[in-house]
Amino acid sequence: MSVYEDRKQALEEFEFRMGLERGRLAVTLDLLTDALVLVGQHGVYCQSARQPGKPVMDVQMISECLTGAKELVASVMTEMQRRKSESL
């Protein structure tokens, strides 16, 4: 199923409230957050033998990548909002 079908209601709501681009980025942030939650849950069960109390290295790397992606998307949304405010 396409993300456009799967998240249709959220896309419509956010696109209406924030505009097309920022609305889709907001839904993207939600998807990244959901993925981070799932990776975090997986990390609880897949503990590192070398670093007790920490997830295995691949789970740590996935979490870092998703966190970085969220930061980048959030910065784009902030920049879009700033430019919109300046043009008014």
FENPEKA-V175917 format. One record per residue. PHI is phi in whole degrees, -180 to 180 (none if undefined). OMEGA is omega in degrees with one decimal (NA if undefined). Layout:
PHI:OMEGA / PHI:OMEGA
//
This chain:
none:179.4 / -70:176.9 / -61:179.1 / -67:176.6 / -83:-176.6 / -64:-176.9 / -113:-174.9 / -55:-177.1 / -64:179.5 / -64:178.6 / -61:-179.9 / -61:-178.8 / -64:-176.9 / -70:177.8 / -64:177.8 / -66:-176.7 / -75:-169.2 / -119:-173.1 / 95:-173.7 / -59:-173.7 / -66:-178.3 / -66:177.6 / -64:178.2 / -68:176.5 / -66:177.9 / -64:177.4 / -67:176.1 / -60:176.6 / -61:177.3 / -62:178.6 / -64:177.9 / -64:177.3 / -63:177.6 / -59:179.3 / -65:177.9 / -63:178.3 / -63:179.6 / -64:177.9 / -65:177.9 / -62:177.7 / -64:178.3 / -64:-179.6 / -64:177.8 / -66:-176.6 / -91:-178.9 / -110:-177.3 / -86:179.2 / -75:176.4 / -75:-179.0 / -80:-177.1 / -125:-179.1 / -56:-179.7 / 90:178.1 / -117:177.0 / -68:176.0 / -59:-172.0 / -59:-178.6 / -65:177.3 / -67:176.9 / -62:-179.3 / -67:177.5 / -62:179.3 / -61:178.5 / -63:179.0 / -64:179.7 / -66:177.9 / -64:177.0 / -63:178.5 / -62:177.8 / -62:179.1 / -61:179.8 / -65:179.1 / -63:179.4 / -62:179.8 / -68:176.8 / -65:179.5 / -62:179.2 / -63:179.6 / -64:177.9 / -63:179.0 / -65:-180.0 / -62:179.8 / -65:178.1 / -65:179.2 / -66:179.4 / -67:-176.8 / -78:-179.2 / -83:NA
//
